[in-house]
Structures are given as structure tokens and as C-alpha cells.
Amino acid sequence: MAMIDLGLSRLWEKRLEAGVTFVIAIVLALVAYRLTMLALRRFVDRTPSRADNVVVERIAAPMRWIFLAVALSMAARGVDLKPHAAALWQQIAGFVVPALVGWMVIATIRAVNDVVDLRYDVTVADNLKARRKRTRYAILTRIAVICVVFITLCMMLLSIPAIRTVGVTLMASAGLAGLAVGAAAQPALKNLIAGIQLAFTEPIRLDDVVIIEGEWGRIEEIRLTYVVVRIWDDRRLVVPVSKFLEDSFQNWTRSNAQLLGSVFIYVDPAADVARLRARAELIVRDNPRWDKRFWNLQVTDATPDAIQLRVLATAQDASIAFDLRCDIREGLMRYIATEMPEAIVRRRLVAEGFAHANDATPTGGVPR
């Protein structure tokens, strides 16, 4: 009985010793993490750029758990574990370590994308280069994250002896698996491949102004398989990526954001076009939305009842061009209504038969 009590006492002593060792390891890991993050934050706060601050904040969460994992691993080496406990610990480590490494890699990749978003501002006037960089890095970031997740899962499977063969097979036959999945999910893979192609061919970029499916809007978000277009009235149009590569669409900001807007006005054929041209020039030049590159007014069409006037004016981007066109149209219509009513379109009718009858009627007579 004394031997049993002595054995239980030693068992509890070992368990208590192991528990204290792990607790001390956790405390030391958290203290080391705090000191490391404090040093990093002080260092990056002294630099003029905000890019390093973004990187530090991104890797803060996975770094905490990496510190804990390293500390627990070192503590486990100094603790006398039973064979089954050691095997269980080894399996847990085989799962946790690849997951933490993959998490850190993903955080680093996303930190790089955040730095690109920070350095390339799309709110400036000439934002073509910024939109190009942000679009490409956004798509490549998503591709890299998918690859890291796939490799991480494979490494986690390799840590389990019972299914290690599954992990090796999954990594070795990724191409065959892709073909098998492709047969069942052809539309999804089609859009995925189109998303990768989109990153390099760049038919669209973030904040591009496009007309697709008869809707005018801006490219708000580009995913691997779909694109979100923000319509002018704040609706969202979700379009498969493949549609931008297979079908035609209008991109108003493909080379630059500047645009030439047009306004059509119909006036009477007897209207004084030179006077209207002078008024249009005054309206355009006094409008702050005009970027002072070009404007003109021309007669572009004529019918028996009216003539068509086209006013062209340039603006910095599509939104400003739309407002400028509305201002020009409103100004000209107000001027015609108040100052040139003779320019309002009229339909003329000549009653020749009635005129001949009046000519043939004697003075004072009644026409029959």
C-alpha cells in the first residue's frame, strides 16, 4: 500500500512539475512577445513611412502564437512524458507548426498587398499607375494565399502517419486532381483561370469606369472568379471574370481618366448657330468642371424640321464629364427659352389649296 501511495505521489509530482514548466514557458513566451512587439513598434514609429507599421500589425497575431508554440516545444523537451503522451504531443505539433507557418506566410503576403494599397493612392486625379498596381497585386495576393493554404493542408496531412500516403498522393497528383475537379467544376475553374489572366492582360483595373450589361459603373472589387461593379445608383453588379475576357464592354478609363463628353441640342433650322456657339463657349469656359483641353459646337445633322447641334467638352474623369454635360445642356436650354425663343423647333405647314381658293374668291364674296 505504501508503494502504491509512493507511486501516486511521484506521478502527481511529475504532473505538477510538467504543469508548472508549461505555465512558466507560456508566461515567458508572452513576455518575450510583448518585448519584441514593443521594440518593433518603437522602431517603426521612428521611420517616416507607414509601410513598416502595416507589416508589423499584420504579423502581430501569428507571431504571438509562434512564440507560444516555440516555448511549449522547448518545455516539452525538458519534461519526462510517457510514450503515448509524447506521440500525442508529436501529432499536435505536426498540425500546429505547419498551420502557424502558413498563417505567418499569409499574413506577410497580405501585408505586402496592404503596402501596395498604401503607396498607390487611387483617389488622385492621374491614378492609372496606381490602379494598375493595386489590381495586379490584389489578384496575385489571392492566388498566393490559395497556394499557401493548399501547401499547408498537405504538410498537416503529412504529419499523420495513418494518412501520410494521402498527403503525399495529394501533393504528387495535384495535376490529376485538378483535371478531375475540372470536369465537375468547369465554370468555376474557367473563371479562376480567367482571373489569373486578368492580372496580366489588365482589360480592367480597380476604379475603372465601364459600361457592361447596359449599366454604367466603376470596378469596385476584383476577385479570382468574379468582379463587383458599383453602378451609378449604388447598386452592385456581380459579373463573372470570364465575361470581361470573352465579351465586349466599354472601358472609359483604359488609358487615362480624361474623357470627352457630348451634348446634343435640336433647334429650328432658322436659328442663329453662331449666336448659340458664342453662348455655349461662355457656358463651357465659366464651368469649373471643364479641364480647358478642348470644346466646340458643330451642326452634325439636319432634317426638314430641325437641325442637330453637338457640343463637345473635355473633363478629368467620367463623373465630372457627366455633370459637365448636364450643365451645358441646362444652360443652353435656358438660354434658348429666355433669349432665343425663335430657336425652338417649330413644324411649318403650307395650305396651298386654301391659298389658291382665297385668290379665286371675289372681294366681298363667299367661297363655295
Secondary structure as GFF3:
##gff-version 3
##sequence-region A 1 368
A	DSSP	alpha_helix	2	45	.	.	.	ID=ss1
A	DSSP	alpha_helix	51	77	.	.	.	ID=ss2
A	DSSP	alpha_helix	83	119	.	.	.	ID=ss3
A	DSSP	alpha_helix	128	158	.	.	.	ID=ss4
A	DSSP	three_ten_helix	161	163	.	.	.	ID=ss5
A	DSSP	alpha_helix	164	172	.	.	.	ID=ss6
A	DSSP	alpha_helix	174	184	.	.	.	ID=ss7
A	DSSP	alpha_helix	186	201	.	.	.	ID=ss8
A	DSSP	beta_strand	209	212	.	.	.	ID=ss9
A	DSSP	beta_strand	215	222	.	.	.	ID=ss10
A	DSSP	beta_strand	226	231	.	.	.	ID=ss11
A	DSSP	beta_strand	236	240	.	.	.	ID=ss12
A	DSSP	alpha_helix	241	246	.	.	.	ID=ss13
A	DSSP	beta_strand	250	251	.	.	.	ID=ss14
A	DSSP	beta_strand	259	267	.	.	.	ID=ss15
A	DSSP	alpha_helix	273	285	.	.	.	ID=ss16
A	DSSP	beta_strand	295	302	.	.	.	ID=ss17
A	DSSP	beta_strand	307	315	.	.	.	ID=ss18
A	DSSP	alpha_helix	318	338	.	.	.	ID=ss19
A	DSSP	three_ten_helix	341	343	.	.	.	ID=ss20
A	DSSP	alpha_helix	352	360	.	.	.	ID=ss21
###
